[in-house]
Amino acid sequence: ALVETAQGPGVVWPMGADTTARMLRNSQIERTAGGLRIDLADFAAPHVNLHLDADEADLWPALIRERA
């Protein structure tokens, strides 16, 4: 899920029965065949591959950049 916080945009994704969240400041976004790859400024989670449909993959980078 793409989330908006007072500190800027973030992403939340499932990890088993839990969730993980990361801020998207200083991230690099790349379009992939299945969605997006986001390279994070975080050594504990260097990147996340998001499986999105084409419309979402087109929309998310613009939403992230305008809120970062």
Secondary structure as the mmCIF struct_conf table of DSSP 4:
data_model
#
loop_
_struct_conf.conf_type_id
_struct_conf.id
_struct_conf.beg_label_comp_id
_struct_conf.beg_label_asym_id
_struct_conf.beg_label_seq_id
_struct_conf.end_label_comp_id
_struct_conf.end_label_asym_id
_struct_conf.end_label_seq_id
STRN STRN1 LEU A 2 THR A 5
TURN_TY1_P TURN_TY1_P1 ALA A 6 GLN A 7
STRN STRN2 GLY A 8 MET A 15
TURN_TY1_P TURN_TY1_P2 GLY A 16 ALA A 17
STRN STRN3 ASP A 18 MET A 23
TURN_TY1_P TURN_TY1_P3 ARG A 25 ASN A 26
STRN STRN4 GLN A 28 THR A 32
TURN_TY1_P TURN_TY1_P4 ALA A 33 GLY A 34
STRN STRN5 GLY A 35 ASP A 39
BEND BEND1 ALA A 41 ALA A 41
TURN_TY1_P TURN_TY1_P5 PHE A 43 ALA A 44
BEND BEND2 ALA A 45 ALA A 45
STRN STRN6 HIS A 47 HIS A 51
HELX_RH_AL_P HELX_RH_AL_P1 ALA A 54 ARG A 67
#
